[in-house]
Each structure stands twice: as structure tokens, then as C-alpha cells.
Amino acid sequence: MGIRRVLLRPRFGRLLDIALRFGLDRFRREWNELEADATPGVCLGRPTSEAILRNLETGLAATAARAHPPGQDYSPG
């Protein structure tokens, strides 16, 4: 199933799979291109897709911050 099709019929699990497989940048880029079309399908999917995307961005950023706290040296010893 294509990324845009999933964005138009948003389900958290599917969108999480896309974010993990293709990255949030690609996810956001595809969504922005869809939104430019402003079709009825985009209008229907917008609230859910936007909410899920925001939650994924927040969650993945928090996970990255916990995995690599600022001020720690990660260079090989």
C-alpha cells in the first residue's frame, strides 16, 4: 500500500510503520504534497493524519533524546 493511500486512510499502526520504514521527513513531505491538492480525501484525513504525525514526531524525538542525552561523549574511547 502506498504512503499517500495510507495517509488518506490514517491508522496509527500503518502510519508508524511508514515513519519507521521511510523516516519522518519523507512522511511529512508526502503529506505536504497531498495537502497542496486539497481534495475531499485530504480534508477528511487531515485531522487524524496531522495528530498522528505530531505524536510520532514528539515520541520519536523524546526517544532519541533519552537515547543520547546532551553533554555525553559518544565518541569511541
ABEGO torsion letter per residue (X at the ends): XBAAAAAABBBAAAAAAAAAAAEAAAAAAAAAAAAAAGBAAAAAAAAAAAAAAAAAAAAAAAAAAAABBBGBBABBX
